[in-house]
Amino acid sequence: MTFRHCVAVDLGASSGRVMLARYDSKHRTLTLREIHRFVNCLQKTDGFDTWDIDSLEKDIRLGLKKVCNEGILIDSIGIDTWGVDYVLLDKQGQRVGLPVSYRDNRTTGIMSQALVQIGKSEIYRRSGIQFLPFNTIYQLRALTKQQPELTAQVAHALLMPDYFSYRLTGEMNWEYTNATTTQLVNINTDDWDETLLTWTGAKKSWFGRPSHPGNVIGDWICPQGNRIPVVAVASHDTASAVIASPLANKHSAYLSSGTWSLMGFESKMPYTTDEALAANITNEGGAEGRYRVLKNIMGLWLLQRVLKERRITDLPALIAQTEALPACRFLINPNDDRFINPDDMRAEIQAACRETDQPVPVSDAELARCIFDSLALLYADILHELANLRGEKFTQLHIVGGGCQNALLNQLCADACGIRVMAGPVEASTLGNIGIQLMTLDELNNVDDFRQVISANYDLTTYIPNPDSEIARHVAQFQPKRQTKELCA
């Protein structure tokens, strides 16, 4: 067969897309077309920040039906989403309550309990995962302690992409790359860690053994009656994004830039040393047994909140105004946990500047400048940590995802990090999702083969560092952890 048509469902914390890929196996060309885009936002339910899971499923099905109604024969479907959040089911496979968002404050103080009762080094030795206050391990503890009546109804817990696959196929699956984000998978066995699960109060019977990307979960029956295989792709959106990052060699790092920024490198082995623990490095699962050694950064979430609060719709105009402002007048630590979900992001940024005896950003452009400069400097700080961890410097940084369209931030990143930046592709999560589907269909050999397809089909933009830039001169002075409560500490 010359052509393959694969559908990627790519859900982010603010929006979702159903994308159609067309792959020409003879010429190795790959094109994407957006079929359906929809909003994903939090809602308050019984005092919790929850996801409108039924609306999301409705939009997924609508997007799939749109493809089928065009008369296109779909070869496979794959679903990727953000990590850590889950859906609870009863014995009949029916949903129990609404899924609570990782941004809900129900986990406040729970990570501290785990550090005392289990021990930080013990948790890290078992999971190899970064300490984030909203990891699934702490969410489940909050669930079982705060909602025992609801907990008693639970028979299964599915992570977000696994839930949607279940709804399409009727088959349950626990995909490995997303499972590792829970901080509940044992890094040595690739199975759920019983000690950590016991601490949460959740039952191991709620979960099946994690499966690696590339297996067929089951079939979705389209309106025309065709059975279409649903593939377990690398269902954590960052895992998919890394697959589509055209990393040139071992000296290349990646930055998946969106609501969250995730900076790291690929490795065949995890890093769980005392140094890695001290730096709060995570070892999330990747495709083909690789590890995504990385660190989470709060990313463009801060900007997204400012845009929403200030009702700004013309982002290019704002960036143009921002570019005209002097650099590094206002600096914050974007990973300060005060920015996870404040009532007023603008006021929170201003307070952070005021508390550290800096000028206070007032205009929208000044707020954006503060965010961009601070992110670039934090990127440089973390890249330095990662290089020290592996004992080897990076020579190139690949920025993928929606944030790679921000030319100003890309150049600031290159200047601060002091290395060449390659930006693109924008739709990295979707493409990585498609890549695993094509491998499952025996159209591609492996991840490296797929990256050759990406390099041949997608143009990258290069940013050369300017060592004389203002932000480059501030790198040595920027010490975010000294003055703030680090999100990931």
N, C-alpha and C positions, 0 to 999 in steps of 0.2 A: 504494500500500500504506500503510495507516495505522500499523501496528506494525512495528518492526524489532527483531530480537533479535541482539545482538552479544555475543561472549564475549571477555573480557580475561583473559589470563594475566599476572599481575603477580608477578614474583619479586624478593624482597629478599634481602639477605645473611643474614637470620635466619629468614625464612619465605616461603611462597608461597601465592597464592590463585588460584583460578579463579572469576571473577565473571561473572554473567549480567546484561546490561543490557537493559531494555525501553524503547524510545523510541516515543512516540506523536507522529507527525509532524504530526497535525492540531492537537493541543493543546500540542505542544512540551514534553511532560513526559518526564522521564527518571528511571528507578528502577534501583537495583542490588540484586542478591541474591547472597550468597555461596553458591557451590555446593560448593566443596572447599577446605580449608585444610590446609597441611602444613608441616612443619619443614624448614628448610635449615640445615645446620651443617657445619662443617669436620671433616675426618678426616685422620689422618696416614697417608700412603702413601709408602713408601720414603724417609722423612725429610722429605717435603714436606707442607705444609698444602694439601689438595685438596678439591674439591667432589665430592659423590656424584652425578655427572651422570646416571647411569642411574636412580637413585631419583627424581630430579627429573623426568625424562622420564616415568617411570611414573606419577607423581602428576598431571602435566599431562594425560596421556591418560585417566587415571581421571576427572578432573574434566570433561573434554570428553564422555566417554561418559555420565556422570551427566546432563548436559544433554540429550543425545540420547535417553537412555532415558526422559526425561520427556515425550517426544513433541514437543519444541520444535524447530522448523525454524530452525537457526542461519543468519543472513545472512552473518556474517563472524567471523573470529578475529584477534586481535592479541596480540603478546607483547612485554612490556617487562621489563627486568632492570637490575641495577646495571651500571656501566661497567667498562672496562679489562681484564677477564678474557676469556679466549678458549679455544677448543677446537681441537686440531690434528687434521687428517685426512690419510690417505694417498691414493694415486692412485685407489684403489677407493672412496673416500669413507668409509672406516672410521676410527673414532677411534684416534688414536695417544696412548696414555697417558691419564692423568686430568688435567683442567684444574687448574692450580695457582692457589690464591687469592692475591689481591693482598696479603693479610696475611702471606704467607709471607716469611721473611727472606732469600730467595735474592737479592733485589735490593739488599741492603745494600752501600753504597759505589759502586754502578754509576752513579747519577745524577751523582756527583762526577766520574767518568770522562768522562761526556758533556760536562760543563761545561768540562773542560780540553781535550778533543779536538775538540769542535765549537764550543763557546762558548755561554754562556747567552743572549746577545742574538741570536745567529744562530738558535738553536733557537726562541726566542720569535718572532722575525721570521717564521719559516717556519710555525709552528703556532699561535701566539697562545694557547697552552694553559699553564695553571698548572703549576709544577714540583712534582710529587708523586713521592716515591721509588718508588712502585709503579705509575706509569703504564706502559702497555703497551710503550712504547719501551724501558724499562729491563727489563721482564719478558722481552722477546724477546732482548735482549742477554744476559741471564742464561741463557736457554734455549740459545742457540747456542754460548755459551762453556763452559757447564757440562755440557751434555748433547749432544755432537756426534752420537752414535750415534742418538739419538732424532730429532734435527734432520734427519738424512739421510733419514728415512722420510716427512717432511712434504711434502705437495703443496698443502694448503689450510689456512688459518687463519680460523676464523669466531668472531666475538664471540658472547657467550652467547645473546642473543635470536635471532641469525641461525642459530645451531646448532639451536635448538629448532624454528625455522621450517623449516629444512632437513630435520629428522627427520620433520616432519609432511607436507611437500610433496615432498621429493626435489630441491628447487631451492635453489641457493645465492644468498645476497643479503648485501650489506654495507650496512647502513642507516646513513645519514649522521650522525644525532645521536649515536649510540653510537660511531661511528667516530672522531668528533672527540675523544672522551675519551682516545684512545690517545696523543695528542701526536705522531701520525704523519701527520695529514692537513694538507696545505698550505692555509693560510687563504685564499690568493688563488685557488687552482684548484679547491678542494673535492675534490681527488684525493690519493692517497697521495704523500707527498714522498719522492722517490727518494734524496736525500742522507741523510735521517734513517733511511729503511729500510735503506740500505746499511750504515750504522753499526751497526745492530742485528745484522746478519748474516742477517736473514731475506730471502727472495726476494720481489720484487714480484709474481711469479706466484702467490704464496700468496693474493693478494687480488684481488677484482674492484673496479671503480670504485664508490665509495659512491653509493647512491641515496637521494634525499630521501623523506621520509614520504609515504605516500599511494598507492603502487603495490601491485598484487596480486602476491605472490611466487609463488603456486601454490595448489593445492587440497589440502585434507585430505579423505579419503574416510571418512565416519563409518560406524559399524557398520551403519547402515540402508542404506548405499550412496550417500547423497547426497554430492555434491562441494561442499565449503564453502570459499570463498576465504579464504586467510590473507593479511592485509594487513600491509605494512611500516608499522607505526605509528611514532611517535617513540619508538624502542625503548629509549633511555636513560630510566630511570624518572623522573629529574628533568626531562627534557625533556617527558615526558607530564604531570608534576605542574604544570609552568609553564603548559602549555596550559589546564589546568583551574583556574588561579588567576584569579579574576575581577578582574584589574587594572583599576582605574578609569580611570587616565590615566598620562601620562608621569612623574608625581610619585609613582607607586606602586612600591615595591620588593617582592620576595617572599622568603620563607624557607621552603624545603621541609625540614620537620623530621622526622627519623627517626633511624636508626642514624647517618647523616650529616646534617649541616645544611648546606644550600646557600643562600647569601644572594646576591641579585643583582637585576638589572633587565634588561628587554628592550631591545634596540637594533637598529636597522636597519643599523648599522655596527659593526665590531669596534673595540676599544680596544687598540692595540699600541704605545703610546707608551712612552718611557723611564719615565714615571710609573707606567704600568700594569705594566710589568715589575718595577719596584721594589716595588710593592705585591703582586706575584705574583697578578695578576688573570687569570682564565681567560675565554676567548671560545668557549664550547662552542656547537655547532650547535643550532638550534631549528627549529620548523616554519615554513614559508612564508618561508624565507630569513632569518629573524630570528636574532640572536645572543643567547645567554644569557650576559651579562657578569656573572660571579659569582666567589665564593670558597668553597672547600670548608672546612668546619669539622667537627671530629671528632664533634660532636653527641651524641646520646643513647647512643652506643656505650659511653661511660664508665659511665653508669648501668646499661645492660644487663649489663655485665660484673659490676658490683657486685651486682646482683640475683641473677645466676647463682651467683657465688661464695658469697654469703651465704644462698642458697636462700630468697630473699624472694619470696613469691607475692602478697602483698596490697599492690600498689602504691598504691592510694588511701589506705590507712592510713599508709603511709610518707610520702606527700606531706603528709598532715594533720599528722603529727609534725614534718615539715620546716618547714612554714609557721609553726609556733609558735616556731621558733628565730630568734635575731637574725641579721640579714643581714651578709654580707661579713666574717665572722670568719676564714674560710679561703678563699683565692683561688689558683687555678692558671691556667695557660694550657692550655685543653683541646686546643689544636693543637700542643702540645709532642710531638715524635715519640716520646717515651718512653711515650705512651699508645696507640700504634698497636696493639700486641698484647702487653702485659706478661704475665708468668706470674701475677701477683697484682695486680689493678687497685687494690684497697684499699691495699695496701702501697705501690704506686707513687704514689698520690695523697698518702698520708701522708708519703712521702719528699720529694715536691715541696714540701709545706708546710714541712717541717722544714728543708730546704735554703735556704728563703727567709725563715727566722726568723719563722715564723708559728705560731700555735697549731696543733695537730695534731688533725684530726677523728678521733674514735674510734667513736662510735655510728653506726649505719646512717643515721639521720636527719641527722647532721652531715656524713657523706659526701655524701648527696644534696643538702644545702644548699650544700656546697662546689661541687658540679657545677652546680647551677642558677644560683647567683650568678655563677660564672665564665663560664658560657655566655652569660648575659644581658649581661655586661660585654663579652665578646668580640664579641657581635652588635653592640653599640653602636659598638665600635671599628671593625669592618669596615664598618658602614653609613656611618660618617664617611669612611672611605677611599673608598668607592664614590661618595659625594656629591662629594667633592673631585675625583675622577677625571672626572666628567661636568660639574662646575662648576655643579651645581644640587642643592639640598636635596630630600630626600624628605619628603612629608607623611603618608604612610600605608605601613604594612607589612602584607602579607598572609602569614599563616602557614598553610601547608597540610601535609597528611600526618598520620601518626599522632601526632607530637609536638604537634600543635595541640590535642589533648585535655587537655594539661597546663595547667590554668588558672593555677597558680602561676607556671610558667615564662613563660606568655604575659604576665602582668601585670608580672613582673620585666623582661621584654623591652621592654614599653611604657614602663616607668619609666626604664630605662637608655637607651633610644634617644630618648626624649622625643617620640615621635609616636604617633598612634593605631594600634592593632593590630587587624586583622580576622582572626579565626581560622576556618578552614574553607575548603573541605571536607576531611574526614579522608581520604577515598579519592581523593585528587587524581591519583595516578599511574594508577589504574584508570580514572578518568573521562577523563583526557587520552588514554589509549589508546583508549577508546570514541569520543571526539570525532573522532579521525582516521579511524576506521572509518566513522563516520556521514558524514563529508565524502567519503570514497571511494565511499560508496553514494549520493552526491548528495542526502543528506537535509539537509545544512547547507552554507552557503556558504564559511565560513572560520573561523579561530580566534576572531575577534571575535564572530561569530554564535554560536559554541558557548559562549563566555563569557556571553552573554546567557541562554542556556539554563541554565547553572550558577547564575547569580544568581537566576533565577526559581524554581529547584527546590531550592536548598540554603540553609538559614539560616546566617548567619555570626554569630559572637559578637564584640562590640566591647570592647576594653580601652582605657581612657583613661589617659594617663600621669599619674603623680603626681610633680610636680617636687620635692616635699619628702620623698620616700621616701629611705630609707637608701642604697639602691643607686644612686639618681640622684646622690647626693653623692659616690659613689666613682668615677664615670665618669672624671673628670679624672685620678685617681690610678692608674688601671688601665693599666699599660703592659706587656703580656704579653711582647713581644719582647725587652725589656731583660734579662730574667732567665732566659730559657729558649731552648732550641734549637727554633725554630719548625718544625713539620712541613713547611710549604710554603715555607720560605725558600730 
